[in-house]
Amino acid sequence: MANKDDHDETYKEFKSVVNMTASALEKFLASDESQSVGQKKGDSEATGHQEGRRIVEILHKKKGDLTDDDYSHMRKVVGYVHRHLKQGGPKDKDAVEASPWRLSLMNWGHDPMKG
């Protein structure tokens, strides 16, 4: 069981990297763009798309209702977003909007075009 300080730090980091609201993320996950990116096994849902649905669940919860499993998942999201951002997107800024790089990040609740 993690201590409260670890949970507070995880919560803060998660809130800083997940810059999309639950409703914005839900709307994006329903789009063709969302479903066009990510690693899939056969005809199954892409990993990032599954992650997005889990993130929406977490965003709908009150902080006091989050479980250790939720916090573990939040750490996974923070790690993914940080790694993906370090890889960098298209060098041509005009190409970022529709890029698989951005769309993948958005499946994980982070829109790199938000200031």
Secondary structure, 3 states (H helix, E strand, C coil): CCCHHHHHHHHHHHHHHCCCCHHHHHHHHCCHHHHCCCCCCCCCCCHHHHHHHHHHHHHHCCHHHCCHHHHHHHHHHHHHHHHHHHHCCCCCHHHCCCCHHHHHHHHCCCCCCCC
